Amino acid sequence: MTLNGINVLVGCADWAWAEAVRCIFAPRGINSMIASNAIEALDIIEQRKIHTAIVDMDAEQISGLGIIKVIRNYHPMLPCLLVSGSSEQKVLSKALRLNVFSVIAKPVDITILQEQLHRLFQRKYNSSVFDETHKS
């Protein structure tokens, strides 16, 4: 897997969060595709190969779980990470039913995000692109 061929969908409630993620991934050659709602997310996944999605549970227009439901209709096996300000059992149960790879607590610790992405890419793509030794 080439670095410049990796696309990550970032569904967000907060533009600053999405831009921070983009700035972290850009030096690695990873393309961040930012979607502020489910329609934009669907447009992105129809136009590009997406390797994973990171969505925010607390988005105002549609929750991260709503975006994941839309993604599952079109790409049932796309690995998704959910960031959430809540660790309620109800949220975690819904995430499990949608086969979410990982739920990360907000505020997001970027080290934890990178660790989860590394674990995901190792398992799904046999790639160590998110390993700390690959950052520029």
ZAMARGU-4260 file (C-alpha; in steps of 0.2 Angstrom, whole numbers, plus 5000, padded with zeros to 4 digits):
<rodrens>
0) 5000/5000/5000 | 5008/5016/4995 | 5007/5031/5007 | 4999/5043/4994 | 4985/5031/4990
5) 4978/5030/5008 | 4961/5040/5010 | 4954/5042/5027 | 4936/5049/5029 | 4934/5061/5043
10) 4916/5065/5048 | 4916/5079/5060 | 4906/5090/5071 | 4920/5102/5074 | 4930/5109/5059
15) 4945/5112/5070 | 4946/5094/5074 | 4945/5089/5056 | 4959/5101/5052 | 4970/5095/5066
20) 4968/5077/5059 | 4972/5083/5042 | 4988/5091/5048 | 4993/5075/5057 | 4990/5064/5042
25) 4997/5075/5028 | 5015/5073/5033 | 5013/5055/5031 | 5005/5057/5014 | 4988/5051/5020
30) 4973/5060/5012 | 4960/5066/5024 | 4943/5068/5016 | 4932/5079/5027 | 4913/5077/5028
35) 4902/5087/5039 | 4887/5077/5036 | 4881/5060/5030 | 4877/5066/5012 | 4895/5073/5010
40) 4902/5056/5018 | 4892/5046/5005 | 4898/5057/4991 | 4916/5054/4996 | 4914/5035/4998
45) 4906/5034/4981 | 4920/5044/4972 | 4935/5037/4981 | 4942/5022/4989 | 4942/5025/5007
50) 4952/5014/5019 | 4944/5019/5035 | 4932/5032/5043 | 4934/5042/5059 | 4918/5049/5064
55) 4912/5060/5078 | 4897/5054/5089 | 4893/5071/5094 | 4890/5079/5077 | 4875/5090/5077
60) 4867/5086/5059 | 4869/5068/5061 | 4878/5057/5074 | 4893/5047/5070 | 4883/5032/5072
65) 4871/5038/5059 | 4886/5041/5047 | 4892/5024/5050 | 4875/5017/5046 | 4875/5025/5030
70) 4893/5019/5026 | 4887/5001/5031 | 4874/5002/5018 | 4887/5004/5004 | 4903/4997/5012
75) 4899/4985/5025 | 4917/4980/5029 | 4925/4998/5029 | 4933/4999/5046 | 4927/5014/5056
80) 4933/5023/5072 | 4921/5033/5083 | 4926/5047/5094 | 4913/5051/5107 | 4911/5062/5122
85) 4901/5049/5130 | 4906/5031/5136 | 4888/5026/5140 | 4884/5008/5138 | 4870/5012/5126
90) 4883/5021/5114 | 4896/5007/5116 | 4882/4994/5112 | 4877/5003/5096 | 4895/5004/5091
95) 4897/4986/5093 | 4881/4982/5083 | 4888/4992/5069 | 4905/4983/5070 | 4915/4999/5074
100) 4933/4995/5076 | 4936/5006/5091 | 4928/5020/5101 | 4940/5034/5107 | 4935/5045/5121
105) 4935/5064/5118 | 4945/5075/5120 | 4955/5064/5108 | 4972/5060/5113 | 4981/5060/5096
110) 4993/5046/5102 | 4979/5035/5106 | 4971/5039/5089 | 4987/5034/5080 | 4989/5018/5090
115) 4971/5013/5085 | 4974/5017/5067 | 4991/5007/5067 | 4982/4992/5075 | 4968/4994/5062
120) 4980/4996/5047 | 4990/4981/5053 | 4975/4970/5054 | 4965/4975/5039 | 4979/4980/5027
125) 4995/4972/5034 | 5002/4990/5033 | 5012/4999/5046 | 5009/5016/5039 | 5003/5023/5056
130) 5018/5016/5065 | 5027/5030/5074 | 5043/5025/5064 | 5034/5031/5048 | 5031/5049/5053
135) 5041/5062/5044
</rodrens>
